Amino acid sequence: MQGFGPCGQTPAVAEIGTLCTVPEAWGTGAGRQSMPATTASVEQAGCTHAPLWVLQDNQRARRFCEAAGRRADGTVVQDTTGGGSLGKLRCRRALS
């Protein structure tokens, strides 16, 4: 599953808010295959940057971002969706 949308502050930036696979698909390459498709969609929309937000404590997701050339920039926001509060970390990479 993937999802992205424009960043309200900067039109040339699309934030990737969702990029996930079911646990049964972990380690199969499904995520690595979906990242280029998501990036291509963002580039076709005219964006030059596409930060990806990951749960701050999700080490697997953070390793995935690093392997995809994205680097955490230290920005953390609190996501209160569903009534809880989870820290989300922004990982960035300039697009071509």
Number of C-alpha atoms within 10 A of each C-alpha: 10 14 11 18 14 16 15 10 7 10 12 16 22 23 20 23 16 15 17 16 16 9 7 7 11 12 10 10 10 13 19 14 10 16 16 12 12 19 19 15 13 23 18 10 14 13 21 16 22 26 23 22 24 24 18 17 12 12 11 11 16 21 13 14 22 14 11 14 12 19 17 19 12 9 11 17 15 13 13 10 8 6 7 8 11 15 16 18 22 23 22 19 18 12 14 9
